[in-house]
Amino acid sequence: MIIKPRVRGFICLTAHPAGCAAYVQEQIDYVQSKGVIGNGPRNVLVIGASTGYGLASRITASFGSGARTMGVFFERPPSGKKCATAGWYNSAAFHRAAAAKGLYARSFNGDAFSDEMKVQVVEAIREDLGQVDLVVYSLASPRRQHPRTGETHKSVLKPIGQHYTASTLDTDKGAVSEVTIGPATEQEIADTVAVMGGEDWGFWMEALDEGGVLAPGTTAVAYDYIGPEVTWPVYTNGTMGRAKIDLREAARQIDARLKENGNGGAYVSVNKALVTQASSAIPVVPLYISILYRVMKEKGNHEGTIEQIQRLFATHLYNNNEPQLDDKGLIRIDDWEMEPGIQARVKEIWPRVTSENLREITDFNNYQEEFLKLFGFGLPGVNYDQEVDQMVDLDP
Ligand code: NAD
């Protein structure tokens, strides 16, 4: 079939297999260009491994340190009439590239929140790897069916205790407008914590530990976001921020568990705001990202997911380095984003943005390019007018 982008709001309904493969290859090339990450991970489990920060983590572990990786994700495979989701094609491309280098890779497509998936993965680790020494938790999901109660929780992106009014960006139409979001109810807060908080990460670590598949000295890491004050009401001080507080608490408990097991540790890494499928759904954030990209490119310190995670591994987790933590115990690879000079410049541009000058004073053009790239569109060297077989298997 010939596959073109079909964008609806903040999602793209189609994905291009050759384009996704080219995007994965770009990330592999970047990691390889940075050289080997010394004393890196050997056996790695990435939960949420098919797109965004999780995919970048899997690529960095494999191609930076030669690690054997197991990945868990929830993606739609291709069918006779429909292409697969981007994460499926990314993972298939990752498997092919890993196989070509003789690197072990195995993936599980299904619900990471379920007990069944945990049992299956523990069993597979025991059979194939024996133990893992790095667990990356990088799920972003709008809902979770709780494995013990059967209840389905839906996450919301809302402020708490107040209305929030700010400029927002319709990324499909390229229009800036004002949005007002009402406060979350107590139930919505609890539901968001249930989906994006730390309980499931804790369940994973418990299952891995009780299954005897955590190596002494295991590192566990999950990803967090803080961002600028302008987004705090809807993010950091909102429902998602509550979920992240819960994630940090889970890290403390997991850390204690890992310390009992040897010299391991659990960390929360605060990452930079970047165009991913998850972030494009957050009100106000795409506008912030469009301004931020412009400012960071001017300064020459802009990074994407792969640059962020390569830096996390190379300067905090491995290469004989110890994680450097802030006063709250968090790793901060959002440090360049949060530099006062960068934030002052963002603050200066923010109130001036209109639909008319959006492409001129922000990096919205690149925002749209990066968004399409997530689905394999706009990659150099890919002929989008050519027929392509959508029926791509995960394993080569
Ligand atoms: P993403 O949407 O690109 O990736 C989400 C991953 O989770 C995919 O692999 C998807 O298949 C998987 N997934 C979702 N539901 C699942 C389920 N039920 N079972 C199995 N797998 C499932 O998201 P992302 O932006 O990379 O976010 C990952 C983490 O990074 C999140 O915790 C997010 O808060 C954090 N983070 C994101 C940003 C950003 O700007 N994007 C910034 C800082 C931190």
Residues whose N, C-alpha, C, O or C-beta is under 5 A from the ligand:
A	BS01	NAD	G48 A49 S50 T51 G52 Y53 G54 V72 F73 F74 E75 G87 G110 D111 A112 F113 S138 L139 A140 S141 Y223 D224 Y225 N271 K272 A273 L274 T276 Q277 A278 S279
